[in-house]
Amino acid sequence: MREIKQAGGGRETAKELARAAGRALVPERPRSQIEIEQSLDQLSRWMDGLFRIPGTGWRFGLDAIVGLIPGIGDTVSTLTGFYILAAGVRYRVSKVTLLRMGLNIGVDYVFGAIPVIGDIFDAAWKSNTKNVELLRRRATVSAADAHSGRTSDWLFVGLVMLALLALLVGSITILWFILRFVYGQLATLF
């Protein structure tokens, strides 16, 4: 860098000199989207955009419908999200991206568990679509090369999944205590 500045008399920047020489100092790589497996796209579409409300262009999927079943629906949606999260390891996205994908699943689960309001939230949040788009933008290998991931990434995703499963068990436990309390209150009335 010092030689470049001296060659230009100190007036031209290193970038200007490199550009004049016909080469870049740091090769700029365009951020392109990598093609991912069709099954991930299809799963995302089924869960988040299978149905369209006529005249509005607003889409919702099986996630919002299955979420109507208390407890079970959001659990099934979360497990579906785990499949996309695991694909993130195979596509070798960064740990930050894996964590962001896990947070998308967690937000979907926590707010989706709220009766009625959660189902509307599920239709709007679209965590599976968000995660597939993150995969598409942040993947470092193509679908043909996405066979396995690094061990450290699998361990990290395992920890994220354990945290999400702890959230699941915690919410089921809280639901059980609430139902037990309500049953106890109703039993005293009759």
C-alpha positions in Angstrom: 0.0 0.0 0.0 2.9 2.4 0.8 4.5 1.8 -2.6 1.2 2.6 -4.3 0.9 5.8 -2.5 4.5 6.8 -3.2 4.1 6.0 -6.9 1.1 8.3 -7.2 2.8 11.1 -5.4 0.5 10.7 -2.4 -2.5 12.3 -4.2 -4.2 9.2 -5.6 -5.7 6.5 -3.5 -4.8 2.9 -3.7 -8.2 2.1 -5.3 -7.7 4.7 -8.0 -4.2 3.4 -8.9 -5.5 -0.2 -8.9 -8.4 0.8 -11.1 -6.0 2.6 -13.5 -3.8 -0.5 -13.6 -6.9 -2.5 -14.6 -7.2 -4.6 -11.5 -9.1 -4.4 -8.3 -7.4 -4.5 -4.9 -10.1 -6.7 -3.4 -12.0 -8.7 -6.0 -15.7 -7.7 -5.6 -18.0 -10.7 -5.7 -21.6 -10.1 -6.6 -23.9 -11.4 -4.0 -26.0 -13.9 -6.0 -28.6 -16.3 -4.8 -27.8 -19.9 -4.8 -30.4 -22.4 -6.2 -31.7 -24.6 -3.4 -33.5 -27.9 -3.4 -37.0 -27.8 -4.9 -38.3 -29.7 -1.9 -37.4 -26.8 0.4 -39.2 -24.3 -1.8 -42.2 -26.5 -2.0 -42.3 -27.1 1.8 -42.1 -23.3 2.3 -44.9 -22.7 -0.2 -47.1 -25.3 1.4 -46.6 -24.0 4.9 -46.7 -20.3 4.2 -48.3 -19.6 0.9 -50.5 -22.4 -0.4 -53.8 -20.5 -0.4 -54.6 -17.0 -1.7 -57.4 -14.8 -0.5 -59.1 -13.6 -3.8 -58.8 -9.9 -4.5 -56.1 -9.2 -1.9 -53.1 -11.1 -3.1 -52.6 -12.1 0.6 -51.4 -15.7 0.9 -51.4 -18.2 3.9 -50.5 -21.8 4.2 -50.9 -24.9 6.2 -49.0 -23.4 9.1 -51.9 -21.0 9.8 -54.5 -23.8 9.4 -52.7 -26.5 11.4 -52.0 -23.9 14.0 -55.8 -23.8 14.8 -55.3 -27.1 16.6 -54.2 -26.0 20.1 -50.7 -27.2 21.0 -50.3 -29.8 18.3 -50.5 -27.4 15.3 -47.7 -25.2 16.4 -45.6 -28.1 17.4 -46.0 -29.7 13.9 -45.1 -26.3 12.3 -42.0 -26.1 14.5 -40.8 -29.6 13.5 -41.3 -28.6 9.9 -39.1 -25.6 10.5 -36.4 -27.8 11.9 -36.1 -29.5 8.5 -35.3 -26.2 6.9 -33.0 -25.3 9.7 -31.1 -28.5 9.2 -30.8 -27.7 5.5 -29.0 -24.6 6.6 -26.1 -26.7 7.9 -25.9 -28.7 4.6 -25.8 -25.4 2.6 -23.1 -24.2 5.0 -24.6 -20.9 6.1 -23.0 -19.0 8.9 -23.8 -19.7 12.6 -25.4 -16.2 12.8 -27.7 -17.1 10.0 -28.5 -20.5 11.6 -29.3 -18.6 14.8 -31.5 -16.1 12.9 -33.4 -19.0 11.4 -33.9 -20.6 14.8 -35.2 -17.3 16.1 -37.7 -17.1 13.2 -38.9 -20.6 14.2 -39.1 -19.6 17.9 -41.0 -16.4 17.3 -43.4 -18.3 15.1 -43.9 -20.9 17.8 -44.3 -18.5 20.8 -46.7 -16.0 19.1 -48.4 -18.8 17.1 -49.4 -20.5 20.3 -51.7 -17.7 21.3 -55.3 -18.7 20.4 -56.8 -16.9 17.3 -54.3 -14.0 17.4 -51.5 -16.5 17.0 -53.1 -18.0 13.9 -53.3 -14.5 12.3 -49.7 -14.0 13.3 -48.7 -17.3 11.7 -50.3 -16.2 8.4 -48.4 -13.0 8.5 -45.0 -14.0 9.9 -44.2 -16.8 7.4 -41.1 -18.2 9.2 -40.5 -21.0 6.7 -40.5 -18.5 3.7 -38.1 -16.2 5.7 -35.8 -19.2 6.4 -35.8 -20.4 2.8 -34.9 -16.9 1.6 -32.1 -16.7 4.2 -30.8 -20.0 2.8 -31.0 -18.8 -0.7 -29.1 -15.6 0.1 -26.5 -16.9 2.5 -25.8 -20.4 1.2 -22.1 -21.0 0.3 -22.6 -24.2 -1.7 -25.1 -25.2 -4.4 -27.8 -27.8 -4.0 -25.6 -30.4 -5.8 -22.9 -29.9 -3.2 -25.1 -29.7 -0.1 -24.7 -33.2 1.1 -23.2 -32.7 4.6 -22.2 -29.9 6.9 -19.4 -29.3 9.4 -19.6 -31.0 12.7 -19.5 -27.7 14.6 -22.5 -26.4 12.6 -24.5 -29.6 13.4 -23.6 -29.2 17.1 -24.7 -25.6 17.0 -28.0 -26.4 15.3 -28.5 -29.2 17.8 -28.2 -26.6 20.6 -30.6 -24.3 18.8 -33.1 -27.2 18.4 -32.7 -28.2 22.1 -33.4 -24.6 23.1 -36.5 -24.6 20.9 -37.6 -28.0 22.3 -37.1 -26.6 25.8 -39.4 -23.8 24.8 -41.9 -26.3 23.5 -41.7 -28.4 26.7 -42.0 -25.3 28.8 -45.1 -24.1 27.0 -46.7 -27.5 27.3 -46.0 -27.6 31.0 -47.5 -24.1 31.5 -50.6 -25.2 29.5 -50.9 -28.3 31.6 -50.8 -26.2 34.9 -53.3 -23.8 33.4 -55.7 -26.6 32.4 -55.2 -28.3 35.8 -56.1 -25.0 37.6 -59.1 -24.4 35.4 -60.3 -28.0 36.0 -59.8 -27.5 39.8 -61.9 -24.3 39.7 -64.6 -25.9 37.7 -64.7 -29.0 40.0 -65.3 -26.7 43.0 -68.3 -25.2 41.2 -70.0 -28.5 40.6 
